[in-house]
Each structure stands twice: as structure tokens, then as C-alpha cells.
Amino acid sequence: MELSQWMGLIVPLVLLQLLLMIIALVLCVKAEETRGPKWMWALIIILGQLLGPIAFFLFGRRNQ
């Protein structure tokens, strides 16, 4: 594969990761309660790459 083909695969994944990270962080900050400390979820979201925000959406939010 050439570099342009790799970039066509990588750029959408990076943009998806950034979008999910931003949305998850905003929701984490705005949430009154989460399952666990907010600082822990912020670290998971930031350091967890693509899986961190998904984990927050699935397990971190508390339904009110």
C-alpha cells in the first residue's frame, strides 16, 4: 500500500477518536454523578485511545 492509501484509512480513525474523546470528556464534566471518580474517567478517556470513550459511554455514565 502507498502512503496515500494508508492516510485514507488512518485519518478517519483519528478524527473519530478525537470526536469521541471530546464528547466523552464534555459529558463526563457535565455529569452530576458517574460510576467512579470523574478524574479516573477522564484518564481512561484520554489514555484509552478509542476504547476509553467507548468504555465511558457504556459503563461510566449513571442514568438518572
Secondary structure as GFF3:
##gff-version 3
##sequence-region A 1 64
A	DSSP	alpha_helix	3	30	.	.	.	ID=ss1
A	DSSP	alpha_helix	38	47	.	.	.	ID=ss2
A	DSSP	alpha_helix	51	55	.	.	.	ID=ss3
A	DSSP	pi_helix	56	60	.	.	.	ID=ss4
###
